[in-house]
Amino acid sequence: MLVFACFCNIYNVHEYRVHARHDRVVNNVEYFWQHSPGTTERISQGLNFPALVMDFPLKDKGEAIYERNSDFTLIWIGPREIGFFVAVFLLWHIVGRTLDRRHERNSRIRPRGLRTAVLAAGLLFGICIGVYAYQMILLRWLPMREIGLCGFAWAITLVTYFGWRLLKEFFPDKNAAELC
């Protein structure tokens, strides 16, 4: 997913420029906000929406660390992009570890207090994702609303998962003890 996110970040400007040339639009702020980010970047941000939330503190840090502008594309790497890429890596690393752990029957058992704290933090993070997604859905720009809808799906998934796990932690059934 990290490679995909990097590709989408670079391809996004090329895609926007091609569409702007086709529509014969130059320096139109209304057009920019209605068409940027492009489809590939929207897909990347939708799939990696929790990474957008993790990257929120760097949202307004757009100064370039590396910049290369050509007729075809613009490569712009700043603190916001680096933070997003690090968050994408962390997001999918955590998802992968969680899925791998679910397949292992003899995984390391953590103390109940630590498990509860991690699950509560996950539930709170899912709620934060939902709030951020809701704010994006309320914007008038189509790209942000589309990304916000993906974020809302992430929020529902994470709140459901962590809420279910918290309920299982406080109200274990008889069969759950046998599985551990």
C-alpha positions, 0 to 999 in steps of 0.5 A: 500500500505504501508503494501504491500511495507514493505512485498515486501522490506522484500521478495525481498532478499529472492526472489533474493537468491532463484533465485541466488541459482537456477542459481548457482551464487555467488557474481556476480555483473553483475548478481546482477544488472541484477536481483535486485530488484526482481519481487515483489520489482519492482512491489512495486517500480513501483506502488509507483514510486512517493514515489521513487522520494520523497525519492530521497534525501535518495537514498544513505543512506543505512546504517542499523538501523536494520538488521537481516540476515538468510539463508532465507532472509535479513531484512535491514531497513535503512534511505532509506527504512524508507524514502520510507515507509513514502513517500508511506504513504504520496503518498497514503494518498494524492491520497485517500484524492483527490479521496474522495474530488472529490466525495464530492460536498460541499468540502472546497473551497481554495483561487484561488492563493493557488489552483493554487500554489498546481496545479503548484507544482503537475505539476512540481512534475509530470515533475520531475517524468518523468525526473527520470523515463527517467534516469532509462529507459536509464540504462542498467539494466532490473529491473531499466528500468522496474521500469522506465517505470512504473514511466513514466506512473505515469509522464504522468498521473500526468502531464495530470491531473495537466495540465488539472486542471491548464487549468480549473483554468485559463480558466473555462467554464460556467458549472464549476462555477455551480459545485462549 
